[in-house]
């Protein structure tokens, strides 16, 4: 997977997990672990590239 698609895929995973979790509201027998995992992994896929980009900009500023 190309690295430039990580951020949009992370955003999509977090949003889709949130929508799925919301649609499960009121269903007592629904397994919410996959929706929560999508939100968690999507959030990680958003934060890590942004943190690396911020770190790279900070390091390049000192050159």
PDBQT receptor file of N, H, CA, C and O in Angstrom, charges set to zero:
ATOM      1  N   UNK A   1       0.847  -1.173   0.000  1.00  0.00    +0.000 N 
ATOM      2  CA  UNK A   1       0.000   0.000   0.000  1.00  0.00    +0.000 C 
ATOM      3  C   UNK A   1       0.897   1.243   0.000  1.00  0.00    +0.000 C 
ATOM      4  O   UNK A   1       1.791   1.360   0.839  1.00  0.00    +0.000 OA
ATOM      5  N   UNK A   2       0.670   2.143  -0.909  1.00  0.00    +0.000 N 
ATOM      6  H   UNK A   2      -0.056   2.048  -1.590  1.00  0.00    +0.000 HD
ATOM      7  CA  UNK A   2       1.478   3.364  -0.939  1.00  0.00    +0.000 C 
ATOM      8  C   UNK A   2       1.306   4.185   0.336  1.00  0.00    +0.000 C 
ATOM      9  O   UNK A   2       0.213   4.253   0.898  1.00  0.00    +0.000 OA
ATOM     10  N   UNK A   3       2.370   4.792   0.776  1.00  0.00    +0.000 N 
ATOM     11  H   UNK A   3       3.258   4.736   0.319  1.00  0.00    +0.000 HD
ATOM     12  CA  UNK A   3       2.339   5.530   2.037  1.00  0.00    +0.000 C 
ATOM     13  C   UNK A   3       1.413   6.736   1.997  1.00  0.00    +0.000 C 
ATOM     14  O   UNK A   3       0.894   7.139   3.037  1.00  0.00    +0.000 OA
ATOM     15  N   UNK A   4       1.194   7.321   0.832  1.00  0.00    +0.000 N 
ATOM     16  H   UNK A   4       1.617   6.993  -0.013  1.00  0.00    +0.000 HD
ATOM     17  CA  UNK A   4       0.325   8.497   0.764  1.00  0.00    +0.000 C 
ATOM     18  C   UNK A   4      -1.143   8.139   0.951  1.00  0.00    +0.000 C 
ATOM     19  O   UNK A   4      -1.979   9.034   1.075  1.00  0.00    +0.000 OA
ATOM     20  N   UNK A   5      -1.471   6.870   0.974  1.00  0.00    +0.000 N 
ATOM     21  H   UNK A   5      -0.792   6.142   0.873  1.00  0.00    +0.000 HD
ATOM     22  CA  UNK A   5      -2.863   6.451   1.202  1.00  0.00    +0.000 C 
ATOM     23  C   UNK A   5      -3.139   6.091   2.663  1.00  0.00    +0.000 C 
ATOM     24  O   UNK A   5      -4.274   5.765   3.013  1.00  0.00    +0.000 OA
ATOM     25  N   UNK A   6      -2.111   6.145   3.523  1.00  0.00    +0.000 N 
ATOM     26  H   UNK A   6      -1.189   6.410   3.239  1.00  0.00    +0.000 HD
ATOM     27  CA  UNK A   6      -2.306   5.760   4.918  1.00  0.00    +0.000 C 
ATOM     28  C   UNK A   6      -3.244   6.724   5.628  1.00  0.00    +0.000 C 
ATOM     29  O   UNK A   6      -4.156   6.286   6.329  1.00  0.00    +0.000 OA
ATOM     30  N   UNK A   7      -3.042   8.017   5.464  1.00  0.00    +0.000 N 
ATOM     31  H   UNK A   7      -2.302   8.373   4.894  1.00  0.00    +0.000 HD
ATOM     32  CA  UNK A   7      -3.870   9.000   6.151  1.00  0.00    +0.000 C 
ATOM     33  C   UNK A   7      -5.343   8.937   5.703  1.00  0.00    +0.000 C 
ATOM     34  O   UNK A   7      -6.226   8.889   6.560  1.00  0.00    +0.000 OA
ATOM     35  N   UNK A   8      -5.636   8.936   4.396  1.00  0.00    +0.000 N 
ATOM     36  H   UNK A   8      -4.918   8.974   3.700  1.00  0.00    +0.000 HD
ATOM     37  CA  UNK A   8      -7.056   8.812   4.007  1.00  0.00    +0.000 C 
ATOM     38  C   UNK A   8      -7.687   7.493   4.450  1.00  0.00    +0.000 C 
ATOM     39  O   UNK A   8      -8.866   7.460   4.800  1.00  0.00    +0.000 OA
ATOM     40  N   UNK A   9      -6.920   6.417   4.437  1.00  0.00    +0.000 N 
ATOM     41  H   UNK A   9      -5.961   6.443   4.153  1.00  0.00    +0.000 HD
ATOM     42  CA  UNK A   9      -7.449   5.129   4.883  1.00  0.00    +0.000 C 
ATOM     43  C   UNK A   9      -7.718   5.146   6.381  1.00  0.00    +0.000 C 
ATOM     44  O   UNK A   9      -8.704   4.569   6.838  1.00  0.00    +0.000 OA
ATOM     45  N   UNK A  10      -6.861   5.796   7.143  1.00  0.00    +0.000 N 
ATOM     46  H   UNK A  10      -6.059   6.265   6.772  1.00  0.00    +0.000 HD
ATOM     47  CA  UNK A  10      -7.088   5.922   8.578  1.00  0.00    +0.000 C 
ATOM     48  C   UNK A  10      -8.322   6.729   8.893  1.00  0.00    +0.000 C 
ATOM     49  O   UNK A  10      -9.094   6.372   9.783  1.00  0.00    +0.000 OA
ATOM     50  N   UNK A  11      -8.516   7.821   8.166  1.00  0.00    +0.000 N 
ATOM     51  H   UNK A  11      -7.889   8.112   7.443  1.00  0.00    +0.000 HD
ATOM     52  CA  UNK A  11      -9.717   8.637   8.354  1.00  0.00    +0.000 C 
ATOM     53  C   UNK A  11     -10.962   7.824   8.016  1.00  0.00    +0.000 C 
ATOM     54  O   UNK A  11     -11.954   7.857   8.744  1.00  0.00    +0.000 OA
ATOM     55  N   UNK A  12     -10.900   7.102   6.916  1.00  0.00    +0.000 N 
ATOM     56  H   UNK A  12     -10.094   7.075   6.324  1.00  0.00    +0.000 HD
ATOM     57  CA  UNK A  12     -12.042   6.276   6.509  1.00  0.00    +0.000 C 
ATOM     58  C   UNK A  12     -12.336   5.197   7.553  1.00  0.00    +0.000 C 
ATOM     59  O   UNK A  12     -13.499   4.955   7.874  1.00  0.00    +0.000 OA
ATOM     60  N   UNK A  13     -11.293   4.543   8.089  1.00  0.00    +0.000 N 
ATOM     61  H   UNK A  13     -10.348   4.740   7.828  1.00  0.00    +0.000 HD
ATOM     62  CA  UNK A  13     -11.502   3.478   9.074  1.00  0.00    +0.000 C 
ATOM     63  C   UNK A  13     -12.129   4.026  10.352  1.00  0.00    +0.000 C 
ATOM     64  O   UNK A  13     -13.033   3.406  10.913  1.00  0.00    +0.000 OA
ATOM     65  N   UNK A  14     -11.659   5.174  10.815  1.00  0.00    +0.000 N 
ATOM     66  H   UNK A  14     -10.924   5.677  10.360  1.00  0.00    +0.000 HD
ATOM     67  CA  UNK A  14     -12.215   5.760  12.030  1.00  0.00    +0.000 C 
ATOM     68  C   UNK A  14     -13.677   6.169  11.823  1.00  0.00    +0.000 C 
ATOM     69  O   UNK A  14     -14.521   5.924  12.685  1.00  0.00    +0.000 OA
ATOM     70  N   UNK A  15     -13.965   6.782  10.697  1.00  0.00    +0.000 N 
ATOM     71  H   UNK A  15     -13.279   6.981   9.997  1.00  0.00    +0.000 HD
ATOM     72  CA  UNK A  15     -15.347   7.195  10.425  1.00  0.00    +0.000 C 
ATOM     73  C   UNK A  15     -16.274   5.996  10.249  1.00  0.00    +0.000 C 
ATOM     74  O   UNK A  15     -17.388   5.983  10.773  1.00  0.00    +0.000 OA
ATOM     75  N   UNK A  16     -15.819   5.010   9.523  1.00  0.00    +0.000 N 
ATOM     76  H   UNK A  16     -14.914   5.020   9.098  1.00  0.00    +0.000 HD
ATOM     77  CA  UNK A  16     -16.645   3.820   9.297  1.00  0.00    +0.000 C 
ATOM     78  C   UNK A  16     -16.883   3.073  10.604  1.00  0.00    +0.000 C 
ATOM     79  O   UNK A  16     -17.981   2.564  10.830  1.00  0.00    +0.000 OA
ATOM     80  N   UNK A  17     -15.875   2.998  11.467  1.00  0.00    +0.000 N 
ATOM     81  H   UNK A  17     -14.983   3.412  11.284  1.00  0.00    +0.000 HD
ATOM     82  CA  UNK A  17     -16.049   2.362  12.770  1.00  0.00    +0.000 C 
ATOM     83  C   UNK A  17     -17.057   3.112  13.615  1.00  0.00    +0.000 C 
ATOM     84  O   UNK A  17     -17.875   2.501  14.303  1.00  0.00    +0.000 OA
ATOM     85  N   UNK A  18     -17.003   4.449  13.566  1.00  0.00    +0.000 N 
ATOM     86  H   UNK A  18     -16.339   4.946  13.007  1.00  0.00    +0.000 HD
ATOM     87  CA  UNK A  18     -17.952   5.257  14.340  1.00  0.00    +0.000 C 
ATOM     88  C   UNK A  18     -19.378   5.091  13.815  1.00  0.00    +0.000 C 
ATOM     89  O   UNK A  18     -20.322   4.989  14.598  1.00  0.00    +0.000 OA
ATOM     90  N   UNK A  19     -19.531   5.065  12.504  1.00  0.00    +0.000 N 
ATOM     91  H   UNK A  19     -18.764   5.149  11.868  1.00  0.00    +0.000 HD
ATOM     92  CA  UNK A  19     -20.864   4.884  11.913  1.00  0.00    +0.000 C 
ATOM     93  C   UNK A  19     -21.408   3.499  12.254  1.00  0.00    +0.000 C 
ATOM     94  O   UNK A  19     -22.585   3.361  12.588  1.00  0.00    +0.000 OA
ATOM     95  N   UNK A  20     -20.575   2.490  12.174  1.00  0.00    +0.000 N 
ATOM     96  H   UNK A  20     -19.619   2.602  11.903  1.00  0.00    +0.000 HD
ATOM     97  CA  UNK A  20     -21.004   1.128  12.489  1.00  0.00    +0.000 C 
ATOM     98  C   UNK A  20     -21.369   1.000  13.961  1.00  0.00    +0.000 C 
ATOM     99  O   UNK A  20     -22.365   0.367  14.311  1.00  0.00    +0.000 OA
ATOM    100  N   UNK A  21     -20.557   1.604  14.818  1.00  0.00    +0.000 N 
ATOM    101  H   UNK A  21     -19.748   2.118  14.534  1.00  0.00    +0.000 HD
ATOM    102  CA  UNK A  21     -20.844   1.555  16.246  1.00  0.00    +0.000 C 
ATOM    103  C   UNK A  21     -22.168   2.253  16.560  1.00  0.00    +0.000 C 
ATOM    104  O   UNK A  21     -22.935   1.795  17.407  1.00  0.00    +0.000 OA
ATOM    105  N   UNK A  22     -22.421   3.344  15.883  1.00  0.00    +0.000 N 
ATOM    106  H   UNK A  22     -21.798   3.716  15.195  1.00  0.00    +0.000 HD
ATOM    107  CA  UNK A  22     -23.686   4.060  16.102  1.00  0.00    +0.000 C 
ATOM    108  C   UNK A  22     -24.879   3.247  15.595  1.00  0.00    +0.000 C 
ATOM    109  O   UNK A  22     -25.950   3.270  16.203  1.00  0.00    +0.000 OA
ATOM    110  N   UNK A  23     -24.698   2.531  14.488  1.00  0.00    +0.000 N 
ATOM    111  H   UNK A  23     -23.828   2.513  13.995  1.00  0.00    +0.000 HD
ATOM    112  CA  UNK A  23     -25.806   1.734  13.961  1.00  0.00    +0.000 C 
ATOM    113  C   UNK A  23     -26.103   0.513  14.830  1.00  0.00    +0.000 C 
ATOM    114  O   UNK A  23     -27.189  -0.060  14.738  1.00  0.00    +0.000 OA
ATOM    115  N   UNK A  24     -25.158   0.115  15.664  1.00  0.00    +0.000 N 
ATOM    116  H   UNK A  24     -24.276   0.580  15.738  1.00  0.00    +0.000 HD
ATOM    117  CA  UNK A  24     -25.368  -1.027  16.562  1.00  0.00    +0.000 C 
ATOM    118  C   UNK A  24     -26.104  -0.638  17.833  1.00  0.00    +0.000 C 
ATOM    119  O   UNK A  24     -26.420  -1.497  18.655  1.00  0.00    +0.000 OA
ATOM    120  N   UNK A  25     -26.377   0.637  18.000  1.00  0.00    +0.000 N 
ATOM    121  H   UNK A  25     -26.121   1.336  17.332  1.00  0.00    +0.000 HD
ATOM    122  CA  UNK A  25     -27.062   1.118  19.204  1.00  0.00    +0.000 C 
ATOM    123  C   UNK A  25     -28.418   0.444  19.334  1.00  0.00    +0.000 C 
ATOM    124  O   UNK A  25     -29.196   0.394  18.382  1.00  0.00    +0.000 OA
ATOM    125  N   UNK A  26     -28.688  -0.072  20.518  1.00  0.00    +0.000 N 
ATOM    126  H   UNK A  26     -28.056  -0.032  21.291  1.00  0.00    +0.000 HD
ATOM    127  CA  UNK A  26     -29.966  -0.721  20.765  1.00  0.00    +0.000 C 
ATOM    128  C   UNK A  26     -29.960  -2.210  20.487  1.00  0.00    +0.000 C 
ATOM    129  O   UNK A  26     -30.943  -2.887  20.790  1.00  0.00    +0.000 OA
ATOM    130  N   UNK A  27     -28.901  -2.741  19.927  1.00  0.00    +0.000 N 
ATOM    131  H   UNK A  27     -28.103  -2.191  19.680  1.00  0.00    +0.000 HD
ATOM    132  CA  UNK A  27     -28.805  -4.173  19.660  1.00  0.00    +0.000 C 
ATOM    133  C   UNK A  27     -27.984  -4.808  20.779  1.00  0.00    +0.000 C 
ATOM    134  O   UNK A  27     -26.770  -4.619  20.854  1.00  0.00    +0.000 OA
ATOM    135  N   UNK A  28     -28.639  -5.545  21.626  1.00  0.00    +0.000 N 
ATOM    136  H   UNK A  28     -29.625  -5.699  21.566  1.00  0.00    +0.000 HD
ATOM    137  CA  UNK A  28     -27.976  -6.113  22.798  1.00  0.00    +0.000 C 
ATOM    138  C   UNK A  28     -26.984  -7.215  22.426  1.00  0.00    +0.000 C 
ATOM    139  O   UNK A  28     -25.972  -7.387  23.106  1.00  0.00    +0.000 OA
ATOM    140  N   UNK A  29     -27.259  -7.956  21.367  1.00  0.00    +0.000 N 
ATOM    141  H   UNK A  29     -28.081  -7.817  20.815  1.00  0.00    +0.000 HD
ATOM    142  CA  UNK A  29     -26.397  -9.075  21.016  1.00  0.00    +0.000 C 
ATOM    143  C   UNK A  29     -25.300  -8.698  20.009  1.00  0.00    +0.000 C 
ATOM    144  O   UNK A  29     -24.585  -9.580  19.534  1.00  0.00    +0.000 OA
ATOM    145  N   UNK A  30     -25.156  -7.431  19.682  1.00  0.00    +0.000 N 
ATOM    146  H   UNK A  30     -25.736  -6.715  20.068  1.00  0.00    +0.000 HD
ATOM    147  CA  UNK A  30     -24.155  -6.998  18.696  1.00  0.00    +0.000 C 
ATOM    148  C   UNK A  30     -22.756  -7.039  19.308  1.00  0.00    +0.000 C 
ATOM    149  O   UNK A  30     -22.565  -6.698  20.476  1.00  0.00    +0.000 OA
ATOM    150  N   UNK A  31     -21.792  -7.459  18.509  1.00  0.00    +0.000 N 
ATOM    151  H   UNK A  31     -21.947  -7.736  17.561  1.00  0.00    +0.000 HD
ATOM    152  CA  UNK A  31     -20.394  -7.487  18.938  1.00  0.00    +0.000 C 
ATOM    153  C   UNK A  31     -19.724  -6.200  18.468  1.00  0.00    +0.000 C 
ATOM    154  O   UNK A  31     -19.500  -6.007  17.273  1.00  0.00    +0.000 OA
ATOM    155  N   UNK A  32     -19.415  -5.342  19.396  1.00  0.00    +0.000 N 
ATOM    156  H   UNK A  32     -19.597  -5.499  20.367  1.00  0.00    +0.000 HD
ATOM    157  CA  UNK A  32     -18.896  -4.012  19.074  1.00  0.00    +0.000 C 
ATOM    158  C   UNK A  32     -17.373  -3.966  18.986  1.00  0.00    +0.000 C 
ATOM    159  O   UNK A  32     -16.814  -2.902  18.722  1.00  0.00    +0.000 OA
ATOM    160  N   UNK A  33     -16.698  -5.069  19.195  1.00  0.00    +0.000 N 
ATOM    161  H   UNK A  33     -17.152  -5.934  19.409  1.00  0.00    +0.000 HD
ATOM    162  CA  UNK A  33     -15.228  -5.066  19.207  1.00  0.00    +0.000 C 
ATOM    163  C   UNK A  33     -14.631  -4.685  17.859  1.00  0.00    +0.000 C 
ATOM    164  O   UNK A  33     -13.632  -3.966  17.812  1.00  0.00    +0.000 OA
ATOM    165  N   UNK A  34     -15.211  -5.141  16.785  1.00  0.00    +0.000 N 
ATOM    166  H   UNK A  34     -16.022  -5.724  16.823  1.00  0.00    +0.000 HD
ATOM    167  CA  UNK A  34     -14.649  -4.818  15.462  1.00  0.00    +0.000 C 
ATOM    168  C   UNK A  34     -14.808  -3.349  15.129  1.00  0.00    +0.000 C 
ATOM    169  O   UNK A  34     -13.916  -2.749  14.529  1.00  0.00    +0.000 OA
ATOM    170  N   UNK A  35     -15.932  -2.760  15.508  1.00  0.00    +0.000 N 
ATOM    171  H   UNK A  35     -16.657  -3.247  15.995  1.00  0.00    +0.000 HD
ATOM    172  CA  UNK A  35     -16.138  -1.332  15.269  1.00  0.00    +0.000 C 
ATOM    173  C   UNK A  35     -15.162  -0.510  16.105  1.00  0.00    +0.000 C 
ATOM    174  O   UNK A  35     -14.581   0.458  15.614  1.00  0.00    +0.000 OA
ATOM    175  N   UNK A  36     -14.984  -0.891  17.353  1.00  0.00    +0.000 N 
ATOM    176  H   UNK A  36     -15.456  -1.677  17.752  1.00  0.00    +0.000 HD
ATOM    177  CA  UNK A  36     -14.030  -0.181  18.219  1.00  0.00    +0.000 C 
ATOM    178  C   UNK A  36     -12.598  -0.365  17.733  1.00  0.00    +0.000 C 
ATOM    179  O   UNK A  36     -11.791   0.560  17.827  1.00  0.00    +0.000 OA
ATOM    180  N   UNK A  37     -12.275  -1.540  17.219  1.00  0.00    +0.000 N 
ATOM    181  H   UNK A  37     -12.931  -2.291  17.142  1.00  0.00    +0.000 HD
ATOM    182  CA  UNK A  37     -10.940  -1.770  16.663  1.00  0.00    +0.000 C 
ATOM    183  C   UNK A  37     -10.713  -0.895  15.432  1.00  0.00    +0.000 C 
ATOM    184  O   UNK A  37      -9.611  -0.384  15.231  1.00  0.00    +0.000 OA
ATOM    185  N   UNK A  38     -11.737  -0.719  14.615  1.00  0.00    +0.000 N 
ATOM    186  H   UNK A  38     -12.632  -1.134  14.779  1.00  0.00    +0.000 HD
ATOM    187  CA  UNK A  38     -11.622   0.159  13.452  1.00  0.00    +0.000 C 
ATOM    188  C   UNK A  38     -11.370   1.600  13.858  1.00  0.00    +0.000 C 
ATOM    189  O   UNK A  38     -10.563   2.294  13.240  1.00  0.00    +0.000 OA
ATOM    190  N   UNK A  39     -12.060   2.050  14.899  1.00  0.00    +0.000 N 
ATOM    191  H   UNK A  39     -12.716   1.487  15.402  1.00  0.00    +0.000 HD
ATOM    192  CA  UNK A  39     -11.853   3.403  15.395  1.00  0.00    +0.000 C 
ATOM    193  C   UNK A  39     -10.434   3.546  15.942  1.00  0.00    +0.000 C 
ATOM    194  O   UNK A  39      -9.751   4.527  15.647  1.00  0.00    +0.000 OA
ATOM    195  N   UNK A  40      -9.993   2.580  16.732  1.00  0.00    +0.000 N 
ATOM    196  H   UNK A  40     -10.548   1.784  16.971  1.00  0.00    +0.000 HD
ATOM    197  CA  UNK A  40      -8.658   2.632  17.326  1.00  0.00    +0.000 C 
ATOM    198  C   UNK A  40      -7.563   2.603  16.268  1.00  0.00    +0.000 C 
ATOM    199  O   UNK A  40      -6.653   3.431  16.295  1.00  0.00    +0.000 OA
ATOM    200  N   UNK A  41      -7.643   1.664  15.347  1.00  0.00    +0.000 N 
ATOM    201  H   UNK A  41      -8.382   0.991  15.326  1.00  0.00    +0.000 HD
ATOM    202  CA  UNK A  41      -6.610   1.555  14.318  1.00  0.00    +0.000 C 
ATOM    203  C   UNK A  41      -6.640   2.735  13.352  1.00  0.00    +0.000 C 
ATOM    204  O   UNK A  41      -5.595   3.181  12.877  1.00  0.00    +0.000 OA
ATOM    205  N   UNK A  42      -7.818   3.230  13.069  1.00  0.00    +0.000 N 
ATOM    206  H   UNK A  42      -8.666   2.868  13.455  1.00  0.00    +0.000 HD
ATOM    207  CA  UNK A  42      -7.922   4.416  12.232  1.00  0.00    +0.000 C 
ATOM    208  C   UNK A  42      -7.300   5.629  12.897  1.00  0.00    +0.000 C 
ATOM    209  O   UNK A  42      -6.620   6.423  12.247  1.00  0.00    +0.000 OA
ATOM    210  N   UNK A  43      -7.534   5.769  14.194  1.00  0.00    +0.000 N 
ATOM    211  H   UNK A  43      -8.087   5.123  14.722  1.00  0.00    +0.000 HD
ATOM    212  CA  UNK A  43      -6.948   6.878  14.929  1.00  0.00    +0.000 C 
ATOM    213  C   UNK A  43      -5.429   6.767  14.959  1.00  0.00    +0.000 C 
ATOM    214  O   UNK A  43      -4.729   7.768  14.802  1.00  0.00    +0.000 OA
ATOM    215  N   UNK A  44      -4.924   5.574  15.155  1.00  0.00    +0.000 N 
ATOM    216  H   UNK A  44      -5.492   4.761  15.282  1.00  0.00    +0.000 HD
ATOM    217  CA  UNK A  44      -3.466   5.365  15.130  1.00  0.00    +0.000 C 
ATOM    218  C   UNK A  44      -2.919   5.683  13.747  1.00  0.00    +0.000 C 
ATOM    219  O   UNK A  44      -1.853   6.287  13.628  1.00  0.00    +0.000 OA
ATOM    220  N   UNK A  45      -3.638   5.282  12.696  1.00  0.00    +0.000 N 
ATOM    221  H   UNK A  45      -4.504   4.792  12.793  1.00  0.00    +0.000 HD
ATOM    222  CA  UNK A  45      -3.186   5.549  11.328  1.00  0.00    +0.000 C 
ATOM    223  C   UNK A  45      -3.258   7.031  10.982  1.00  0.00    +0.000 C 
ATOM    224  O   UNK A  45      -2.634   7.465  10.014  1.00  0.00    +0.000 OA
ATOM    225  N   UNK A  46      -3.998   7.805  11.744  1.00  0.00    +0.000 N 
ATOM    226  H   UNK A  46      -4.505   7.453  12.530  1.00  0.00    +0.000 HD
ATOM    227  CA  UNK A  46      -4.040   9.255  11.542  1.00  0.00    +0.000 C 
ATOM    228  C   UNK A  46      -2.933   9.930  12.335  1.00  0.00    +0.000 C 
ATOM    229  O   UNK A  46      -2.243  10.807  11.814  1.00  0.00    +0.000 OA
ATOM    230  N   UNK A  47      -2.757   9.530  13.589  1.00  0.00    +0.000 N 
ATOM    231  H   UNK A  47      -3.318   8.818  14.012  1.00  0.00    +0.000 HD
ATOM    232  CA  UNK A  47      -1.820  10.204  14.489  1.00  0.00    +0.000 C 
ATOM    233  C   UNK A  47      -0.365   9.943  14.117  1.00  0.00    +0.000 C 
ATOM    234  O   UNK A  47       0.442  10.872  14.124  1.00  0.00    +0.000 OA
ATOM    235  N   UNK A  48      -0.014   8.712  13.795  1.00  0.00    +0.000 N 
ATOM    236  H   UNK A  48      -0.669   7.957  13.789  1.00  0.00    +0.000 HD
ATOM    237  CA  UNK A  48       1.390   8.374  13.537  1.00  0.00    +0.000 C 
ATOM    238  C   UNK A  48       1.960   9.137  12.341  1.00  0.00    +0.000 C 
ATOM    239  O   UNK A  48       3.033   9.723  12.482  1.00  0.00    +0.000 OA
ATOM    240  N   UNK A  49       1.308   9.169  11.170  1.00  0.00    +0.000 N 
ATOM    241  H   UNK A  49       0.435   8.694  11.057  1.00  0.00    +0.000 HD
ATOM    242  CA  UNK A  49       1.891   9.948  10.064  1.00  0.00    +0.000 C 
ATOM    243  C   UNK A  49       1.979  11.443  10.364  1.00  0.00    +0.000 C 
ATOM    244  O   UNK A  49       2.936  12.103   9.960  1.00  0.00    +0.000 OA
ATOM    245  N   UNK A  50       0.984  11.975  11.071  1.00  0.00    +0.000 N 
ATOM    246  H   UNK A  50       0.206  11.438  11.398  1.00  0.00    +0.000 HD
ATOM    247  CA  UNK A  50       1.042  13.394  11.410  1.00  0.00    +0.000 C 
ATOM    248  C   UNK A  50       2.171  13.680  12.393  1.00  0.00    +0.000 C 
ATOM    249  O   UNK A  50       2.829  14.716  12.297  1.00  0.00    +0.000 OA
ATOM    250  N   UNK A  51       2.401  12.771  13.336  1.00  0.00    +0.000 N 
ATOM    251  H   UNK A  51       1.867  11.929  13.414  1.00  0.00    +0.000 HD
ATOM    252  CA  UNK A  51       3.502  12.937  14.278  1.00  0.00    +0.000 C 
ATOM    253  C   UNK A  51       4.853  12.843  13.573  1.00  0.00    +0.000 C 
ATOM    254  O   UNK A  51       5.765  13.613  13.873  1.00  0.00    +0.000 OA
ATOM    255  N   UNK A  52       4.983  11.912  12.647  1.00  0.00    +0.000 N 
ATOM    256  H   UNK A  52       4.242  11.287  12.402  1.00  0.00    +0.000 HD
ATOM    257  CA  UNK A  52       6.231  11.785  11.886  1.00  0.00    +0.000 C 
ATOM    258  C   UNK A  52       6.459  13.018  11.024  1.00  0.00    +0.000 C 
ATOM    259  O   UNK A  52       7.588  13.497  10.917  1.00  0.00    +0.000 OA
ATOM    260  N   UNK A  53       5.420  13.527  10.419  1.00  0.00    +0.000 N 
ATOM    261  H   UNK A  53       4.503  13.138  10.506  1.00  0.00    +0.000 HD
ATOM    262  CA  UNK A  53       5.538  14.731   9.605  1.00  0.00    +0.000 C 
ATOM    263  C   UNK A  53       5.939  15.935  10.461  1.00  0.00    +0.000 C 
ATOM    264  O   UNK A  53       6.787  16.729  10.053  1.00  0.00    +0.000 OA
ATOM    265  N   UNK A  54       5.339  16.073  11.637  1.00  0.00    +0.000 N 
ATOM    266  H   UNK A  54       4.650  15.427  11.969  1.00  0.00    +0.000 HD
ATOM    267  CA  UNK A  54       5.700  17.170  12.537  1.00  0.00    +0.000 C 
ATOM    268  C   UNK A  54       7.145  17.038  13.006  1.00  0.00    +0.000 C 
ATOM    269  O   UNK A  54       7.873  18.028  13.077  1.00  0.00    +0.000 OA
ATOM    270  N   UNK A  55       7.555  15.812  13.324  1.00  0.00    +0.000 N 
ATOM    271  H   UNK A  55       6.963  15.009  13.266  1.00  0.00    +0.000 HD
ATOM    272  CA  UNK A  55       8.944  15.579  13.741  1.00  0.00    +0.000 C 
ATOM    273  C   UNK A  55       9.914  15.909  12.612  1.00  0.00    +0.000 C 
ATOM    274  O   UNK A  55      10.949  16.530  12.851  1.00  0.00    +0.000 OA
ATOM    275  N   UNK A  56       9.592  15.501  11.383  1.00  0.00    +0.000 N 
ATOM    276  H   UNK A  56       8.751  14.996  11.189  1.00  0.00    +0.000 HD
ATOM    277  CA  UNK A  56      10.472  15.776  10.246  1.00  0.00    +0.000 C 
ATOM    278  C   UNK A  56      10.578  17.276   9.990  1.00  0.00    +0.000 C 
ATOM    279  O   UNK A  56      11.666  17.781   9.713  1.00  0.00    +0.000 OA
ATOM    280  N   UNK A  57       9.474  17.982  10.080  1.00  0.00    +0.000 N 
ATOM    281  H   UNK A  57       8.590  17.572  10.305  1.00  0.00    +0.000 HD
ATOM    282  CA  UNK A  57       9.522  19.451   9.905  1.00  0.00    +0.000 C 
ATOM    283  C   UNK A  57      10.349  20.092  11.000  1.00  0.00    +0.000 C 
ATOM    284  O   UNK A  57      11.097  21.032  10.729  1.00  0.00    +0.000 OA
ATOM    285  N   UNK A  58      10.238  19.614  12.225  1.00  0.00    +0.000 N 
ATOM    286  H   UNK A  58       9.631  18.851  12.446  1.00  0.00    +0.000 HD
ATOM    287  CA  UNK A  58      11.000  20.159  13.333  1.00  0.00    +0.000 C 
ATOM    288  C   UNK A  58      12.479  19.900  13.142  1.00  0.00    +0.000 C 
ATOM    289  O   UNK A  58      13.299  20.772  13.430  1.00  0.00    +0.000 OA
ATOM    290  N   UNK A  59      12.838  18.713  12.660  1.00  0.00    +0.000 N 
ATOM    291  H   UNK A  59      12.172  18.005  12.426  1.00  0.00    +0.000 HD
ATOM    292  CA  UNK A  59      14.247  18.376  12.446  1.00  0.00    +0.000 C 
ATOM    293  C   UNK A  59      14.826  19.158  11.255  1.00  0.00    +0.000 C 
ATOM    294  O   UNK A  59      15.978  19.589  11.305  1.00  0.00    +0.000 OA
ATOM    295  N   UNK A  60      14.054  19.339  10.213  1.00  0.00    +0.000 N 
ATOM    296  H   UNK A  60      13.119  18.989  10.173  1.00  0.00    +0.000 HD
ATOM    297  CA  UNK A  60      14.544  20.053   9.043  1.00  0.00    +0.000 C 
ATOM    298  C   UNK A  60      14.655  21.567   9.283  1.00  0.00    +0.000 C 
ATOM    299  O   UNK A  60      15.384  22.260   8.574  1.00  0.00    +0.000 OA
ATOM    300  N   UNK A  61      13.947  22.056  10.257  1.00  0.00    +0.000 N 
ATOM    301  H   UNK A  61      13.354  21.493  10.833  1.00  0.00    +0.000 HD
ATOM    302  CA  UNK A  61      14.013  23.473  10.599  1.00  0.00    +0.000 C 
ATOM    303  C   UNK A  61      15.382  23.836  11.160  1.00  0.00    +0.000 C 
ATOM    304  O   UNK A  61      15.840  24.967  10.996  1.00  0.00    +0.000 OA
ATOM    305  N   UNK A  62      16.037  22.885  11.823  1.00  0.00    +0.000 N 
ATOM    306  H   UNK A  62      15.665  21.966  11.956  1.00  0.00    +0.000 HD
ATOM    307  CA  UNK A  62      17.325  23.130  12.448  1.00  0.00    +0.000 C 
ATOM    308  C   UNK A  62      18.505  22.990  11.499  1.00  0.00    +0.000 C 
ATOM    309  O   UNK A  62      19.638  23.261  11.898  1.00  0.00    +0.000 OA
ATOM    310  N   UNK A  63      18.282  22.585  10.281  1.00  0.00    +0.000 N 
ATOM    311  H   UNK A  63      17.362  22.365   9.957  1.00  0.00    +0.000 HD
ATOM    312  CA  UNK A  63      19.388  22.403   9.320  1.00  0.00    +0.000 C 
ATOM    313  C   UNK A  63      19.845  23.725   8.777  1.00  0.00    +0.000 C 
ATOM    314  O   UNK A  63      20.764  23.772   7.958  1.00  0.00    +0.000 OA
TER     315      UNK A  63
